[in-house]
């Protein structure tokens, strides 16, 4: 990483003054009029408007220059001028209940650590985050400038900077790393670069990257993001989850049960690791093997013994008429209501 003096020199070149006289030469005159040299008394309204705009820009640039020339390593930027990185190493953090407390901490104590951004050369005055998305969003919510270190970076340097920053704080969870590695791979980054972006030794990291991307290929991304980062859930459990999917697809009945679960309010209220456990419970239940033909008797009491016959495709239930006349008819009439009750149960809703 470059030192503060280098960053200052780079930043100064971004805020060169605007030559108004040169600008006026390129402002078209209305049709049928004669172009005359502009004077302070005859400057057109359009030029005056442009002058006012550039005066405001220059005033902001002077503020930034002053910060840089004073040796400050960070500048203050309007959060609206800063956009997220083209690839994210973390899942959506705003759904995390802890994020509200994070915002309040910055509101109360201010932003302690600057974020890292790069200037977008095709969009002057705009910047892209390398790391510090939570801090940026918090400042945006509060309505205060975001403190940032500005550096010119290539795409590769940006993702490696993310890895360096992660090495100094809590690492992303296993599934966050897997989705991040998969995204970088799809964008054409080499395994060596991906290993560096994850803070891994390249020699040992290449096999780890292959394992991460294989897991990400097995688990549907939409489901992984519904579950969330699941920080206590490691590689073996995610690999087991991925094994339920063939070409990222499930049997229709299992898929229906899973969609009902992840779409429920109760599921969304769970902590991320608890969501993972709930998903595995549905998949485990749906995958239990059944014998070709399995019969059983259920004694309901009062002399009523129900016979069941389970096959791979259906369950047959036989209810004797004599001990409980009308029971079978009553049960058939209640089947629609029982089906709705079953669906609510699958969705995790209260009865």
C-alpha positions as MATLAB code, in Angstrom:
seq = 'XXXXXXXXXXXXXXXXXXXXXXXXXXXXXXXXXXXXXXXXXXXXXXXXXXXXXXXXXXXXXXXXXXXXXXXXXXXXXXXXXXXXXXXXXXXXXXXXXXXXXXXXXXXXXXXXXXXXXXXXXXXXXXXXXXXXXXXXXXXXXXXXXXXXXXXXXXXXXXXXXXXXXXXXXXXXXXXXXXXXXXXXXXXXXXXXXXXXXXXXXXXXXXXXXXXXXXXXXXXXXXXXXXXXXXXXXXXXXXXXXXXXXXXXXXXXXXXXXXXXXXXXXXXXXXXXXXXXXXXXXXXXXXXXXXXXXXXXXXXXXXXXXXXXXXXXXXXXXXXXXXXXXXXXXXXXXXXXXXXXXXXXXXXXXXX';
ca = [
       0.000    0.000    0.000;
       1.327    3.456   -0.847;
       2.200    5.994    1.825;
       0.309    9.179    2.605;
       2.604   11.356    0.436;
       2.027    9.159   -2.601;
      -1.727    9.217   -2.008;
      -1.618   12.991   -1.716;
       0.209   13.348   -5.040;
      -2.285   11.064   -6.724;
      -5.259   12.911   -5.314;
      -3.959   16.346   -6.260;
      -4.020   15.389   -9.920;
      -7.755   14.653   -9.614;
      -8.648   18.190   -8.609;
      -7.051   20.416  -11.240;
      -8.612   23.855  -11.684;
     -11.049   24.465  -14.576;
      -9.996   27.010  -17.225;
     -13.151   29.072  -17.688;
     -11.890   30.968  -20.746;
     -11.172   27.704  -22.513;
     -14.583   26.392  -21.478;
     -16.379   29.415  -22.948;
     -14.872   28.698  -26.374;
     -16.744   25.389  -26.460;
     -20.171   26.708  -25.416;
     -22.351   26.914  -28.578;
     -24.075   30.234  -29.330;
     -27.750   30.354  -30.239;
     -28.466   30.098  -33.968;
     -28.163   33.371  -35.882;
     -26.017   35.158  -33.338;
     -22.456   36.323  -33.566;
     -19.881   34.840  -31.281;
     -18.059   37.557  -29.356;
     -15.330   37.302  -26.761;
     -16.929   37.066  -23.350;
     -16.445   39.875  -20.902;
     -17.462   40.232  -17.286;
     -20.352   42.442  -18.365;
     -21.545   40.430  -21.337;
     -21.119   36.857  -20.160;
     -24.169   34.835  -21.180;
     -26.533   33.350  -18.614;
     -25.422   29.850  -19.599;
     -21.776   30.706  -18.995;
     -22.615   32.353  -15.674;
     -24.470   29.206  -14.648;
     -21.504   27.079  -15.652;
     -19.191   29.448  -13.763;
     -21.254   29.114  -10.612;
     -21.228   25.323  -10.943;
     -17.484   25.166  -11.358;
     -16.988   27.637   -8.525;
     -18.820   25.241   -6.238;
     -16.735   22.331   -7.521;
     -13.519   24.312   -7.029;
     -14.544   25.216   -3.493;
     -14.995   21.534   -2.677;
     -11.706   20.712   -4.416;
      -9.895   23.362   -2.344;
     -11.256   21.771    0.814;
      -9.947   18.396   -0.300;
      -6.582   19.868   -1.339;
      -6.241   21.465    2.081;
      -6.830   18.123    3.755;
      -4.308   16.406    1.509;
      -1.623   19.092    1.796;
      -1.972   19.086    5.560;
      -0.758   15.487    5.520;
      -4.123   13.940    6.377;
      -4.368   10.381    5.123;
      -8.151   10.527    4.705;
     -10.589   12.963    3.133;
     -14.275   13.529    3.700;
     -16.577   12.575    0.814;
     -20.271   12.903    0.175;
     -21.643    9.333    0.617;
     -23.780    9.904   -2.486;
     -20.603   10.142   -4.572;
     -19.429    6.699   -3.439;
     -20.700    3.438   -4.978;
     -20.214   -0.193   -3.808;
     -17.437   -2.410   -5.115;
     -18.115   -4.374   -8.290;
     -17.775   -7.546   -6.195;
     -18.681   -8.004   -2.523;
     -16.914  -10.225    0.003;
     -19.791   -9.994    2.489;
     -23.478  -10.814    2.297;
     -26.099   -8.118    2.728;
     -25.391   -6.641    6.151;
     -28.472   -4.441    6.540;
     -30.602   -7.491    7.395;
     -28.272   -8.290   10.289;
     -29.880   -7.096   13.564;
     -26.436   -5.934   14.736;
     -26.191   -3.385   11.929;
     -28.612   -0.983   13.650;
     -26.302   -0.946   16.669;
     -23.331   -0.357   14.368;
     -25.061    2.714   12.889;
     -25.854    4.074   16.342;
     -22.226    3.604   17.373;
     -21.042    5.802   14.490;
     -23.806    8.320   15.196;
     -22.665    8.540   18.798;
     -18.881    8.324   18.447;
     -18.192    9.171   14.824;
     -16.422    7.143   12.148;
     -13.179    5.921   13.700;
     -11.647    4.139   10.698;
     -11.696    5.467    7.120;
     -12.901    3.355    4.226;
     -10.804    2.706    1.105;
     -12.056    3.918   -2.267;
     -10.743    4.424   -5.767;
     -11.680    7.261   -8.130;
     -13.860    6.282  -11.080;
     -11.917    7.813  -13.938;
     -14.907    7.661  -16.318;
     -17.073    9.502  -13.766;
     -15.168   12.467  -12.263;
     -16.117   13.118   -8.665;
     -17.348    9.529   -8.182;
     -15.607    6.816   -6.166;
     -15.905    3.049   -5.723;
     -15.463    1.250   -2.411;
     -12.741   -1.348   -1.984;
     -13.711   -2.000    1.634;
     -15.796   -0.289    4.303;
     -19.305   -0.811    2.895;
     -20.898   -0.883    6.368;
     -19.193    2.345    7.419;
     -20.210    4.024    4.164;
     -23.842    2.932    4.517;
     -23.952    4.040    8.154;
     -22.696    7.525    7.232;
     -25.257    7.620    4.421;
     -28.083    6.768    6.830;
     -26.912    9.294    9.428;
     -26.362   11.994    6.801;
     -22.704   12.791    7.478;
     -19.614   12.772    5.207;
     -17.718    9.503    5.025;
     -13.986    9.546    5.797;
     -12.063    7.763    3.077;
      -8.578    7.045    1.812;
      -8.540    7.564   -1.958;
      -6.204    5.441   -4.065;
      -6.031    4.569   -7.726;
      -6.375    0.795   -7.989;
      -6.822   -1.829  -10.678;
      -9.600   -4.400  -10.280;
      -7.034   -6.915   -9.049;
      -5.565   -4.471   -6.525;
      -9.075   -3.717   -5.254;
      -9.958   -7.341   -4.499;
      -6.535   -7.967   -2.907;
      -7.083   -4.888   -0.718;
     -10.340   -6.481    0.464;
      -8.374   -9.578    1.488;
      -5.768   -7.553    3.367;
      -8.454   -5.689    5.281;
     -10.260   -8.929    6.139;
      -7.048  -10.342    7.591;
      -7.169   -7.557   10.181;
     -10.724   -8.236   11.352;
     -13.247  -11.058   11.535;
     -12.919  -13.195    8.419;
     -15.976  -13.779    6.223;
     -17.861  -16.985    6.981;
     -17.319  -20.108    4.878;
     -20.292  -19.508    2.575;
     -19.383  -15.821    2.157;
     -15.912  -16.878    1.052;
     -17.377  -19.499   -1.294;
     -19.752  -17.042   -2.993;
     -17.006  -14.392   -3.194;
     -14.524  -16.823   -4.749;
     -17.157  -18.035   -7.210;
     -18.023  -14.462   -8.218;
     -14.370  -13.589   -8.796;
     -13.874  -16.767  -10.826;
     -16.853  -15.900  -13.049;
     -15.321  -12.464  -13.623;
     -12.139  -14.039  -14.936;
      -9.784  -13.597  -11.972;
      -7.061  -16.218  -11.601;
      -7.023  -18.646   -8.684;
      -3.816  -16.997   -7.495;
      -5.525  -13.605   -7.287;
      -8.576  -15.107   -5.581;
      -6.308  -16.759   -2.997;
      -4.639  -13.406   -2.285;
      -8.039  -11.703   -2.091;
      -9.005  -14.179    0.636;
      -5.713  -13.672    2.458;
      -4.538  -17.206    1.672;
      -1.029  -18.433    1.005;
      -1.005  -19.066   -2.740;
       0.637  -22.513   -2.520;
      -1.942  -23.930   -0.108;
      -4.716  -21.569   -1.117;
      -5.287  -22.904   -4.641;
      -6.817  -26.179   -3.440;
      -8.937  -24.210   -0.956;
     -10.227  -21.969   -3.761;
     -11.197  -25.022   -5.818;
     -13.103  -26.412   -2.835;
     -14.863  -23.081   -2.248;
     -16.004  -22.722   -5.857;
     -17.146  -26.358   -5.971;
     -19.355  -25.764   -2.926;
     -20.735  -22.546   -4.405;
     -21.539  -24.434   -7.624;
     -23.457  -27.099   -5.665;
     -25.553  -24.800   -3.458;
     -28.098  -22.523   -5.184;
     -26.938  -18.943   -4.551;
     -30.468  -17.695   -3.870;
     -30.880  -20.259   -1.072;
     -27.452  -19.475    0.398;
     -28.314  -15.791    0.546;
     -31.689  -16.544    2.152;
     -29.851  -18.492    4.853;
     -27.211  -15.776    5.290;
     -23.574  -15.937    6.419;
     -24.140  -18.609    9.119;
     -20.813  -17.877   10.831;
     -20.865  -21.051   12.957;
     -21.612  -23.325    9.993;
     -18.480  -24.672    8.353;
     -17.467  -26.481    5.200;
     -18.764  -30.031    5.980;
     -22.318  -28.868    6.624;
     -22.461  -26.684    3.499;
     -21.081  -29.568    1.426;
     -23.773  -31.836    2.892;
     -26.429  -29.288    1.958;
     -25.039  -29.047   -1.575;
     -25.206  -32.853   -1.910;
     -29.019  -32.682   -1.794;
     -29.065  -30.775   -5.069;
     -28.453  -32.271   -8.473;
     -27.605  -29.525  -10.948;
     -28.855  -27.170   -8.202;
     -32.353  -28.683   -8.407;
     -34.576  -30.628   -5.999;
     -37.510  -33.006   -6.523;
     -40.699  -30.979   -6.900;
     -42.243  -31.995   -3.574;
     -39.048  -31.237   -1.647;
     -38.634  -27.948   -3.491;
     -42.206  -26.976   -2.577;
     -41.598  -27.716    1.113;
     -38.336  -25.775    1.089;
     -39.882  -22.749   -0.630;
     -42.639  -22.703    1.960;
     -40.048  -22.674    4.730;
     -37.725  -19.946    3.426;
     -40.635  -17.731    2.442;
     -42.111  -17.658    5.937;
     -41.840  -14.825    8.450;
     -40.762  -17.307   11.118;
     -37.767  -18.335    8.977;
     -36.719  -14.718    8.410;
     -36.848  -14.075   12.156;
     -34.319  -16.839   12.865;
     -30.599  -16.238   13.278;
     -28.568  -17.220   10.245;
     -27.185  -20.483   11.668;
     -30.701  -21.425   12.819;
     -31.947  -20.875    9.259;
     -29.345  -23.333    8.017;
     -30.510  -25.922   10.571;
     -34.174  -25.430    9.565;
     -33.310  -25.939    5.874;
     -31.351  -29.114    6.635;
     -34.265  -30.440    8.694;
     -36.599  -30.130    5.701;
     -34.072  -31.707    3.327;
     -33.303  -34.566    5.725;
     -36.991  -35.308    6.231;
     -37.695  -35.267    2.496;
     -34.774  -37.551    1.673;
     -35.553  -40.393    4.064;
     -35.655  -43.610    2.046;
     -38.779  -45.753    2.047;
     -39.015  -49.490    1.443;
     -40.681  -50.796   -1.677;
     -43.678  -51.747    0.438;
     -44.019  -51.136    4.165;
     -47.152  -51.999    6.126;
     -48.098  -51.053    9.671;
     -51.031  -51.058   12.050;
     -51.940  -48.089   14.255;
     -54.156  -48.744   17.263;
     -56.232  -45.608   17.835;
     -58.073  -47.066   20.819;
     -61.801  -47.711   21.181;
     -61.321  -50.806   19.047;
     -60.201  -48.812   15.995;
     -57.086  -50.226   14.309;
     -55.962  -48.397   11.137;
     -53.796  -50.224    8.598;
     -51.263  -48.295    6.514;
     -49.255  -49.368    3.488;
     -46.398  -47.115    2.396;
     -44.701  -47.321   -0.997;
     -42.214  -45.034   -2.721;
     -45.072  -43.142   -4.378;
     -48.039  -43.241   -1.985;
     -49.471  -44.062    1.397;
     -52.652  -46.168    1.589;
     -54.798  -45.941    4.743;
     -57.487  -48.474    5.565;
     -60.097  -47.559    8.210;
     -62.529  -50.263    9.349;
     -66.176  -49.220    9.304;
     -67.584  -51.325   12.139;
     -65.742  -49.908   15.205;
     -66.217  -46.258   14.155;
     -68.961  -45.866   11.599;
     -68.661  -42.590    9.688;
     -65.003  -41.953   10.658;
     -63.695  -42.433    7.143;
     -66.367  -40.123    5.668;
     -65.653  -37.483    8.313;
     -61.903  -37.709    7.603;
     -62.348  -37.336    3.841;
     -64.510  -34.234    4.364;
     -61.792  -32.695    6.542;
     -58.904  -33.376    4.141;
     -58.882  -29.841    2.569;
     -58.602  -28.225    6.017;
     -55.949  -30.742    7.066;
     -53.961  -29.950    3.922;
     -53.972  -26.235    4.745;
     -52.888  -27.005    8.299;
     -50.057  -29.146    6.912;
     -48.883  -26.336    4.592;
     -48.838  -23.858    7.486;
     -46.772  -26.323    9.481;
     -44.279  -26.683    6.619;
     -43.962  -22.903    6.446;
     -43.235  -22.775   10.152;
     -46.371  -20.731   10.911;
     -48.199  -20.875   14.219;
     -51.225  -23.127   14.273;
];
